[in-house]
């Protein structure tokens, strides 16, 4: 399987929210950061073939990377745009709700 490229979603004039979140996580909880980074690397290696427990489909073409450390679940949303690209968009906390599509 060819390796795929991960692109981080960027807000105009603000930067990439996931990148900033990962950098903050790296300072606050290096073990959690390492687990999330492993998931991102596995997504780059496996692409569409990455499955549970590492990744899951939410709906409407939105997927989540899944990492757990202790009792905390870490979620990173992503989608496939055009092979071989995946875009990481944001972190999702356990109690946040994913909005329904219109």
Secondary structure, 3 states (H helix, E strand, C coil): CCCCEEEECCECCCECHHHHHHHHHHHHCHHHHHHHHHHHHHHHHHHHHCCCCCEEEEECCEEEEEEEECCEEEEEEEEECCCCEEEEEEEECCCCCCCCCC
